[in-house]
Amino acid sequence: MKFPRALTAMVVAGACALAAMPGMAQQKVLKIAPHAFPANLDPINVTAYITRNHGYMIYDTLFATDEKGAIKPQMVDKWVVSPDGKTYTFTLRDRLQFHDGKPVTGEDCVASLKRWGARDTFGQKLMSFVDRIEAIDAKQFRIVLKEPTGIVIEALGKPSSNVPFIMPARVAATDPFKVIDDNTGSGPYIFKKDEYKPGVQSVYVKNRNYVPRNEPPSGLAGGKKVFVDRVEWLALKDAQTQLNALLAGEIDMIEQPAFEQYPQLRKDPRVSVVDTGTINYQFVMRFNHLVPPFNNPKVREAAMWAVNQEAFLRAQVGPDNEGMYFTCPSMYPCGTPYSSPKGSGFMVKGNMAKAQQLLKESGYDGRPIVILRPTDLQSIHKLPLVAAQLLRQAGFKVDLVSMDWGSLVARRAKKEPADQGGWNIFLTAWVGADLINPLVNATLTGNGEKGWVGWASDAELERLRDQFARATTDADKKRLAEAVQVRATEVGTHAILGEYKNPAAVRKNISGVLRSPALALWNIQKN
């Protein structure tokens, strides 16, 4: 049937008008398969990277780390340090506001830093120097130190877990050991709590009131300009399902593809493999120091001598991905200023005979050790299998307990014995930015139950970290960082399992993906 020209024109005009109406126009939606799913939405309460990534979507930071590792102002416009080095005064930049429309104030910053400082390892060390943090007025606050330290800006600009995100004071008033239930931030995206489905999807929409810095983006710093209307994190837990969805154009990005998929991805003309990291990741094996048998330092030592990095790397990353994994003798990422083989170098190859002898000498009673294994985190899910095999060779009895990553994060926070719902070992990966010095590196803390899960306790380790915080020369810092590593190895805080890269896979119509210490989803354009 043919319509009169006038009617046709009216239909076309009406369609154009509808398309122009708010909410009716076609939105640009960025669909991502993230490396895990955020069960805990509080980035101060937990160190899980998926929760950190959620934090960067909806919160902003006072300072930020750029692509080259330099700390730059973000929410801060300017700051002044007193001549005696004990008072830092910060002025916020104009037009900062939370998603509920209320302005960001000095009071919000004070409350947020206090909550962060109670949980984060670097924050705890900074707070040991702090006399008080106080708001001056709506746009200013100050940090007054008991004695000078050069770590203030470095701590406020730390790029990864736990990040000192700024929250409304009413939210930051939540006990740091309890999970917040209010996700109001001031960042470039707004969390759609009404569309959040645990284990299914997490949705974010563009914050149209966000005012980015007038600078090019670099890492987590600079102007956070958003070019899409909506971001959907879709929990496609099966790696093959993620790959099929990417190749079919049903999703735009896989944050961390399964390692065995890289050979295919590199050959497919529809996608690009994009290295989004700035420093290599590091695999680690963490012991629970509170309960038997790893409350015994000799048992921890035996487990560390059973480690063989090549075995972990080849199993997890795969022999077809040569150039994506590297043995490393240092607890600090290789190639960074404090990397050294001293003390910890034996874990590159290990020595099974020595591990067996140490375990016999330890008095280990043969009780099974519980190793937690995540089933849905492709980047680390094979590590527990290798750990179980090596530790059994050393003489341990091993129980592998499988669960999704969200459940593992919840269980690893429990301090009960392993046979009462606790644990003995879990394996994980840290982004290199979280390991580069003794203060930011949570695996090196010795402050017991105030520290990272595993709860290593050693006064000497804390004394050395304190000295590092007071050091003023590069030579002293290098010497003390090495001493911390040696002592951490003696204590048996954890075992190092080597380093790797895990680039993202994106459709060819996606551009602007940034290299940064954490996943940054601003600056991305979908053409």
C-alpha positions, 0 to 999 in steps of 0.5 A: 500500500502506498501512503500519500506523500503528506502522510509519509512526511508526517510519519517520518517527522513524528519518528524523528521527534520521538527519537529526539525525546529524552529516553527515546533516543538510541543509547550507546551501551557498553556491555562488558564481561568482567573478570568476576562479579561484585557481591560486596559493593563496599570498596573499603570493606574488601580488597577484591578488584571487582569491587575496586573497579565498581568503586572507580565507576561511581566514586572519585578520588582526591589524587590519582595515579597516571599511566606512568605512575605519577600522582596527580590531583583529581578532586583536589584543586590545590594543596599547601604543606606547612614549612615544618612539613606537619600540616597539609591543607587541601582545597577542593575544585569547583562544582564537585557534587554527589549523585544526589545533588549535594556538594562534596565538602571537606567534611565528606573528605575527612569522614571518608579518609578516616574510614579508609584509614581504618582498613587499608594497609597504607592508610593504617600506616599513614594514620599512625603519623596523623594527629588529626584530620579536620574540615576547615570549611565547605571546600577545605580540609587539613591533615595535621601530622604528629611528625613529618612523613613523605607518604601523605600524597602517595597514600591519598593517590594509591591506585588500587585496593583499598582506594581512598574513595570519597563518599558522603559523610553520612555513608563514611560514618558506617563502621569500616568493618560493616558493609555500606548499603548506600552507593552514592558517589560523585564519580563519572557513573551512577550505580543503578541499584534498582537494576542490580542483580547479584550474579547476573548484572551490574548497571551504571549510567552516565553521570551527566552532572560530572565535571571532568578535569580539563586535562587529557586522561592518563591512567586513573588521572586527568579528565574522566570524560564519558562517551557512552550512556550506559555500562552493563557488567554481565556475569557470563561465567563460562569463558566460552560463553564470553568468547562467543558473545564477544565474537557475535557482537553481543558484548563489547569487551571481555576484561580478562579472557581465559588464557587459552583463548588468546591465540584465537583472539589474536587471529580474529579480525573482529576483535583487538587484544589490548594490554590495559595494565601498567605493571605486571600482575603477581600470583601469590599464595596466602596462608592463614596465620591464625589457625593450625597448621599454618600458625606454625612458621616451620609449616609455612616455610615448608609450603614456601619451599614446595613452590615452583613458579614455572609450574604455576605459570605454565598451568594457569597462563599456558605454554601457548602464551609465552611472553605473557608470564615471567618468573620473578624472585621478588615480592615487589614486581620485577622491574620496579624500584624495590625489586630484589631477589634477596630472601625470597629468590628460592621460591622461583624453583623451590626444593621439594626435598627440603620442603618434605624435610621441613614439614617432618621437622615441623611436627605437622600432625597430618590434618587436612589443609583447606585450599579455597578454589574459585570456580568462576575467576578464570585468571586464577582458577587453576592455581589451587590445583597446582598448589594442591599437587605440590603440597601433597608431594611435600607431605600435606593432606589437602582438601580443595573446596570450590566456590564462586569468587564472591563466596571465597572473598566472604569465607576468607574473612572468617577466622574460625578453624578450617573444619569450622568454615574457615580456611588455610590457604587461598591463592590470588593475584595482585596488580603490580601497583598494589605491591610496589613498596612495603607500605602499599603491599598488603601481603607484607603487613605484620599487624595481625588481625588489623591487617590483610586476611591471613593476619600475619603478626610480627613486630619486627616487620612492622618496625621495618615498615615504620622505618621505611615510612620515615626514610628520606633518601632513595638509598635508605628506602631501597635498603629498608624495602629489601629488609622488609622482604627478607623479614617477610620471607622469614615470617612466611607471610605468603609465597610468590608464584610469578608474574603475568599479563592478562590483556582485555579483548574488545570489539574493533569498534571500541576505542579509547581504552586506557592503560591504567593500574585499575580498570578505567571505563571512561574515555571509551567510545563505541563507534 
